[in-house]
Amino acid sequence: MKDIPSTSLEALSDCYDVFFVDQFGVLRDDVGAYAGAVAALHFLKAHGKKIVILSNSGRSGEFNAGRLAKLGFDRSSFDFFVTSGDVAYDILSKPNASVTLGGRCLTISSGGDTDLASRLGLTSTSDAGMADLVIISGSEAERIPMARYQEILVPAAERNLPCYCTNPDFHKLANGTLAPGAGSIAQLYEGLGGRVTWLGKPYIEIYRLAQLIAGVDDIKRVVCIGDSIEHDIAGATVASMDSALVRTGINSHVSDENLMTMMQDAGAMPKFILNRFAVLPGRSR
């Protein structure tokens, strides 16, 4: 791509000690692992790199690590898994947080997930009219119309309930296409007049937590690898870290020209372009 150099994982390995790697769109899609991704993590570990999987998932890092293992990833091939759900728990579990033990929580998620509410000691409810707060951690907009999400959330917005979006992604990969993500549902809630606290990429808290957990002192030795300009690349920019945009995932079919326009509009330029998260044949170990 003009003005942004293309690079390889091998070249990045020569320049950086710590890799913050996005999950969806870099390592995998909604079906399974991308070709070469498993071997690429092993390659980095074999070269002494510290790897943090950094994901806008409302579920915990431990849950996501287990899910990666089921897709063929080796748990020993990365050091830490930090999610926006972990950030939310870290913030909302503090004594000064405005979350009451036993309070009633409406969770908008995928697969019926209420993990964060349970970890916080909240009582789950499906009735926004009975809830004390809202957590938006996932989306099933590939099968549930956005108009239905609006119907669900209207009573909460009318009561001005606080809402925590633990997955700011505006789009998600679903069956080979794009569908509105949890971030789009949170935007809908804001459009209804509700107040939303956004947690995850591109917001600084997830990078600070990842740095703390991984023991990172020098951010100049960190490179962030992701497929989303408005989340991964913008987040790295906010955190003053270098980044590489992979041409897989959410923008895989976007032309170079349109991609450059998106970067300019977002005010987020990666330092490098990476064709995919993989190494050259014969260098996987």
DAHU-V692365 format. One record per helix or strand. SS is the DSSP state (H for helix, E for strand). FROM is the first residue (numbers start at 0). LEN is the number of residues. If there is no record, write none. Layout:
BEGIN
{{SS/FROM/LEN} {SS/FROM/LEN}}
END
This chain:
BEGIN
{{E/5/2} {H/8/7} {E/17/4} {E/23/1} {E/27/1} {E/32/1} {H/36/10} {E/49/6} {H/60/10} {H/74/3} {E/79/4} {H/83/9} {E/103/5} {H/114/5} {E/122/2} {E/132/4} {H/145/13} {E/161/4} {E/170/4} {E/176/4} {H/181/10} {E/194/4} {H/203/11} {H/218/3} {E/221/5} {H/228/10} {E/241/5} {H/248/3} {H/255/11} {E/271/3}}
END
